[in-house]
């Protein structure tokens, strides 16, 4: 139904209106070119947070709060700084998990 309505509107509208609506969409995507990187970082941190020592729910709530707090940041340099900080957190989480696995293996196979 929605596709049929869009086809009908496109056939009735002039080429200028279609080009204007397409340029509006491209302006919206160009307005924030770092959005895809921010979404990728959020998904990666969400995935890493599943094994967080205090629990996945705790981590997810804190992660969501941090992203919502910085939602209004528009300056590309500040967004890049925040992305770098998020990637640092991701590396620290990975290191934490590797250390935890190493300690478990060491405890299992070596006597102290």
URMOJO-V240197 format. One record per residue. RES is the residue in one small letter. PHI is phi in whole degrees, 0 to 359 (none if undefined). D_CENTER is the distance of its C-alpha to the mean C-alpha in Angstrom with 2 decimals. Layout:
RES_PHI_D_CENTER ; RES_PHI_D_CENTER
//
This chain:
x_none_32.05 ; x_295_29.14 ; x_295_29.53 ; x_297_33.26 ; x_297_32.80 ; x_296_30.52 ; x_298_33.12 ; x_296_35.86 ; x_295_34.26 ; x_294_33.62 ; x_289_37.21 ; x_276_38.58 ; x_278_36.60 ; x_279_37.67 ; x_298_35.85 ; x_294_35.12 ; x_294_33.25 ; x_295_31.08 ; x_295_30.41 ; x_294_29.59 ; x_291_27.05 ; x_293_25.44 ; x_294_25.40 ; x_297_23.82 ; x_295_20.91 ; x_291_20.60 ; x_296_20.84 ; x_294_17.89 ; x_285_15.71 ; x_286_17.37 ; x_298_16.91 ; x_223_13.34 ; x_290_13.03 ; x_271_10.12 ; x_302_7.83 ; x_298_7.08 ; x_291_6.52 ; x_295_4.19 ; x_296_2.13 ; x_299_4.02 ; x_297_4.19 ; x_300_2.92 ; x_295_4.83 ; x_296_7.11 ; x_294_7.93 ; x_298_8.52 ; x_294_10.69 ; x_294_12.41 ; x_288_13.13 ; x_298_15.30 ; x_259_18.13 ; x_298_18.00 ; x_304_21.67 ; x_274_21.58 ; x_112_19.90 ; x_293_16.63 ; x_295_17.13 ; x_300_17.74 ; x_295_14.63 ; x_297_12.42 ; x_296_14.39 ; x_294_14.11 ; x_296_10.34 ; x_299_10.23 ; x_297_13.09 ; x_294_11.71 ; x_289_8.78 ; x_293_11.54 ; x_299_14.00 ; x_259_12.41 ; x_298_11.52 ; x_275_14.80 ; x_292_14.53 ; x_247_15.69 ; x_292_17.25 ; x_300_15.66 ; x_293_17.20 ; x_293_15.84 ; x_296_12.22 ; x_297_13.02 ; x_297_14.58 ; x_293_11.72 ; x_295_9.49 ; x_298_12.71 ; x_295_13.10 ; x_296_9.84 ; x_293_11.01 ; x_297_14.38 ; x_299_13.43 ; x_297_12.11 ; x_295_15.48 ; x_295_17.39 ; x_297_16.21 ; x_299_17.26 ; x_296_20.49 ; x_299_21.10 ; x_291_20.90 ; x_296_23.15 ; x_296_25.55 ; x_297_25.75 ; x_295_26.55 ; x_298_29.05 ; x_296_30.77 ; x_294_31.08 ; x_295_32.61 ; x_297_34.89 ; x_295_36.02 ; x_287_36.74 ; x_251_38.78 ; x_238_40.30 ; x_266_42.61 ; x_243_42.55
//
